[in-house]
Amino acid sequence: MPSSTKTGYGKIVIENEVIARIAGLSAMECYGIVGMASLNVKDGIVRLLKKENLSKGISLNMHGGFLTIDLHIIVEYGTNIPAIADSLVDMVRYRVEEHTKIKVEAVNIFVEGIRVDR
């Protein structure tokens, strides 16, 4: 469901794909985040998404004028997951609200995997 706002100049419609892309790019700037995860529900297999598909690891829910964002992420091994999650929530909330003027009610983090470099 796209978000729309009326101004003195007309109506502005922001598609969910745009909001998800802003959230995904913001998430990728956070320390310890390797990428967004796509969960194949049929097989239960998690895979790392490339930059052009970041929005597939994000789901949005708009209710009562407030937005809830679910982020499915993959983190770097050896990082502090609660610290990463706190930073991620703050960054995504700030960037989405700053760019779209839509109030973010909640950012939910789902850690789907850990990447180990060899």
DADAFEN-V188916 format. One record per backbone hydrogen bond with DSSP energy under -0.5 kcal/mol. NH is the residue of the N-H (numbers start at 0). CO is the residue of the C=O. Records with the same first field share a line. If there is no record, write none. Layout:
NH=CO + CO
//
This chain:
2=13
4=11
6=9
9=6
11=4
12=10
13=2
14=12
17=14
18=14
19=15
20=16
21=17
22=18
23=19
24=20
25=21
26=22
27=23
28=24 + 25
29=26
32=29
33=31 + 73
34=73
36=71
37=46
38=36
39=37 + 44
40=38
43=39
44=39
46=37
48=35
52=49
53=50
55=52
56=53
57=54
58=69
60=67
62=60 + 65
65=62
66=102
67=60
68=105
69=58
70=68 + 107
71=56
72=70 + 109
73=34
74=112
75=31
76=114
78=75
80=78
83=79
84=80
85=81
86=82
87=83
88=84
89=85
90=86
91=87
92=88
93=89
94=90
95=91
96=92
97=93
98=94
99=95
100=96
101=95
102=64
104=66 + 102
105=66
107=68
109=70
110=108
111=72 + 109
112=72
114=74
116=114
//
